């Protein structure tokens, strides 16, 4: 029996990685557009996709942040898309969730262009980006969150979620609009008048109200010295996922605060993330 096999071009450390900057995936009537930076391994084979959602309190979005660290993971055989979303001073929640879902639909619609395996998509974020990543994970195929934006007809679901220090329950620890005015911007008004919106912004709410047929595996990490997002926020999410028997692992990092740089420069942390995505996006 004869067969021809294709071998992807790799270096000793993995694939060569190409940066494709400023790929537009959404444009609004007011002229605003949203873009992503794509790290694409040089390969003719379809590879798993990881969507990276940067933090910044929903107001400071830098899709170039942590490109070097993300490139290391891309070399292991992942397409990584670093996506923008509308900041809360331009649009309140749920605009941010809708934007991330639009980005995922765009990437599936253009899977052939970027050599993406559309059946194996994960999401990863820090802080506000982790909050949105968790929401993407638990809303899955809930159609109401895919009614805005382009690239309809493609799924925005994911198969794995990594959450670095994400806020989960806004009402539990972020009640003071005077101390945290960004929360009022996120909610579209004072929190006390936006309880329904606060509920919708809580990933746990979606587990309780609309338990999905399949919740993707979650990897959660949080520093025990975090003065911005209390570590108990991650405990809330862990407990809720464990209660419905979802696959979830929580790491508490001793002596670590909120800075994303701490997470993204620790080899042990990145190795755990790499193993998690390899298991759930590659089956290895």
C-alpha positions in Angstrom: 0.0 0.0 0.0 1.4 3.4 -1.0 0.6 6.7 0.7 1.9 10.2 0.6 2.2 12.1 3.9 2.8 15.8 4.4 5.2 17.0 7.0 4.9 20.5 8.4 8.0 22.7 8.4 9.3 23.0 12.0 12.3 24.2 13.8 13.9 22.5 16.7 11.6 24.5 19.0 8.5 24.1 16.9 6.8 25.9 14.0 8.0 29.1 12.5 5.4 31.8 13.4 4.2 34.6 11.3 2.5 37.7 12.8 -0.4 39.0 10.7 -1.3 42.3 12.3 -4.4 44.4 12.3 -6.9 42.0 10.7 -10.3 43.7 10.7 -13.2 41.5 11.8 -15.9 44.0 12.6 -17.0 47.5 11.5 -19.8 49.6 13.0 -22.1 52.2 11.6 -20.3 54.9 13.5 -17.1 54.1 11.6 -15.4 52.2 14.5 -13.7 49.0 13.6 -12.2 46.1 15.6 -9.1 44.3 14.7 -7.0 41.3 15.7 -3.4 40.2 15.5 -3.0 36.7 14.3 0.0 34.5 15.2 0.0 31.8 12.5 2.5 28.9 12.4 3.9 28.3 9.0 2.1 25.1 8.1 -0.2 23.8 5.4 -2.1 21.8 8.0 -5.1 23.0 9.9 -4.1 23.8 13.5 -6.1 24.4 16.7 -7.1 28.0 17.4 -6.6 29.9 20.7 -8.3 33.2 21.1 -6.4 35.6 23.5 -8.5 38.3 25.2 -6.4 40.9 26.9 -7.4 42.6 30.1 -7.3 46.2 31.1 -10.5 46.8 33.1 -12.6 46.8 29.9 -11.1 50.2 29.0 -7.5 49.7 28.0 -7.2 47.2 25.2 -3.8 46.4 23.7 -4.0 43.4 21.3 -0.2 43.5 21.0 0.4 42.8 24.7 2.3 39.6 25.5 2.9 38.8 21.8 6.4 37.3 22.7 4.9 34.9 25.3 2.0 34.0 23.0 4.4 33.3 20.2 6.1 30.6 22.3 2.8 28.8 22.5 2.0 29.4 18.8 5.3 27.6 18.0 3.9 24.5 19.6 1.3 24.3 16.8 -1.5 26.8 17.5 -3.0 29.7 15.6 -3.4 32.5 18.2 -5.7 35.4 17.6 -5.3 38.5 19.9 -8.6 40.3 19.6 -9.9 43.7 20.4 -13.4 44.5 21.8 -15.3 47.7 22.3 -14.3 49.5 25.5 -17.0 50.3 28.1 -16.6 54.1 27.5 -17.9 53.4 23.9 -20.5 50.7 24.6 -21.7 49.0 27.7 -22.1 45.2 28.3 -23.0 43.0 26.5 -21.1 44.7 23.6 -17.8 43.2 24.7 -19.1 39.6 24.8 -20.8 40.1 21.4 -17.5 41.4 20.0 -15.5 38.4 21.1 -18.1 36.0 19.7 -18.0 37.9 16.4 -14.2 37.4 16.4 -14.6 33.7 16.8 -17.2 33.5 14.1 -14.9 35.5 11.8 -12.1 33.1 12.5 -14.2 30.1 11.7 -15.5 31.7 8.6 -11.9 32.3 7.5 -10.5 29.0 8.8 -9.0 28.1 5.4 -7.3 31.4 5.0 -5.4 31.1 8.3 -5.1 27.3 8.4 -7.4 26.9 11.4 -9.0 23.7 12.6 -12.5 25.1 13.3 -13.5 22.1 15.4 -10.7 22.8 18.0 -11.0 26.3 19.4 -10.0 27.5 22.9 -10.1 30.9 24.6 -7.8 32.4 27.1 -7.8 35.8 28.9 -6.5 37.8 31.9 -8.7 40.0 34.2 -11.4 41.6 32.1 -10.3 39.4 29.3 -10.7 36.3 31.5 -14.2 37.5 32.5 -15.2 37.6 28.8 -13.5 34.3 28.1 -15.5 32.6 30.9 -18.7 34.1 29.5 -17.8 32.8 26.0 -17.2 29.4 27.6 -20.5 29.1 29.4 -22.8 30.7 26.8 -21.7 28.2 24.2 -24.4 28.0 21.5 -26.9 30.2 23.3 -28.3 31.9 20.2 -29.2 35.3 21.8 -25.5 36.1 22.1 -24.8 35.6 18.4 -27.5 37.8 17.0 -25.2 40.9 16.8 -22.3 41.2 14.5 -21.3 39.7 11.2 -20.4 36.1 10.1 -23.7 34.7 11.2 -24.1 31.0 10.6 -20.8 30.1 12.3 -20.4 28.9 15.9 -18.9 31.0 18.6 -18.5 28.1 21.0 -15.1 26.9 22.4 -13.7 23.6 23.7 -11.4 24.9 26.5 -11.2 28.0 28.6 -8.2 29.5 30.5 -9.1 32.2 33.1 -6.3 34.3 34.7 -7.7 36.3 37.6 -11.0 37.1 36.0 -13.8 39.0 37.9 -16.9 36.8 38.0 -19.6 38.3 40.3 -19.7 42.1 39.9 -22.2 42.4 42.7 -20.2 40.6 45.2 -17.0 42.7 45.3 -17.4 45.7 43.0 -20.5 47.5 44.4 -19.0 51.0 44.8 -19.4 53.0 41.6 -17.4 55.8 43.3 -14.4 53.6 43.9 -14.8 51.8 40.6 -16.6 54.0 38.1 -15.7 51.6 35.3 -18.3 49.3 36.7 -21.0 51.9 36.0 -19.7 52.2 32.5 -19.7 48.4 32.0 -23.2 48.2 33.3 -24.5 51.2 31.4 -25.5 53.0 34.6 -25.2 52.7 38.4 -25.0 49.1 39.4 -27.9 49.4 41.8 -30.1 50.1 38.8 -28.6 47.5 36.5 -29.1 44.2 38.5 -30.4 42.3 35.4 -27.3 43.4 33.4 -25.0 42.4 36.3 -26.7 39.0 36.4 -26.1 38.6 32.6 -22.5 39.6 33.0 -21.9 36.8 35.6 -20.8 33.5 34.0 -22.4 31.6 37.0 -25.8 33.0 36.1 -25.7 31.2 32.8 -24.8 27.9 34.4 -27.7 28.3 36.8 -30.3 29.5 34.3 -29.3 27.7 31.1 -27.1 24.7 31.9 -25.4 23.9 28.6 -25.4 20.4 27.2 -21.7 20.6 27.4 -19.5 23.0 29.4 -15.9 23.2 28.2 -13.1 22.4 30.6 -11.8 25.3 32.6 -8.4 26.1 33.9 -8.5 28.9 36.4 -5.5 30.7 38.0 -5.5 33.5 40.5 -2.9 35.1 42.8 -3.5 35.1 46.5 -2.2 38.7 46.8 -4.5 40.1 44.1 -5.6 43.6 45.4 -7.7 44.3 42.2 -9.8 41.2 41.8 -10.2 39.2 45.0 -9.1 35.6 44.7 -12.6 34.5 45.9 -14.0 35.6 42.6 -12.2 32.6 41.0 -13.4 30.4 43.8 -17.0 31.4 43.0 -16.6 30.2 39.4 -14.7 27.0 40.5 -17.5 26.1 43.0 -20.2 26.7 40.4 -18.6 24.6 37.7 -17.8 21.8 40.2 -21.4 21.8 41.3 -22.5 20.8 37.8 -19.7 18.3 37.5 -17.9 20.3 34.8 -14.2 19.7 34.4 -12.4 22.5 36.2 -9.0 23.1 37.9 -8.1 26.0 40.1 -4.6 27.1 40.9 -3.9 29.7 43.6 -0.5 31.3 43.0 1.2 32.1 46.3 2.5 35.7 46.6 1.2 36.7 43.3 -0.8 39.9 42.6 -2.9 40.9 39.6 -0.3 41.9 37.0 -0.7 39.9 33.8 3.1 40.1 33.3 3.6 37.9 36.4 1.4 35.2 34.9 2.8 35.5 31.3 6.5 35.3 32.4 6.3 32.3 34.7 7.5 29.2 32.9 5.6 26.9 35.3 2.3 28.7 34.6 2.8 28.6 30.8 3.7 24.9 30.9 0.4 24.2 32.7 -1.5 26.2 30.1 0.3 24.4 27.3 -0.5 21.0 28.7 -4.2 22.0 29.2 -4.6 23.2 25.6 -2.7 20.2 24.3 -5.1 17.8 26.1 -8.3 19.6 25.1 -7.5 21.0 21.6 -5.0 18.3 20.4 -6.0 15.3 22.4 -2.5 14.8 23.6 
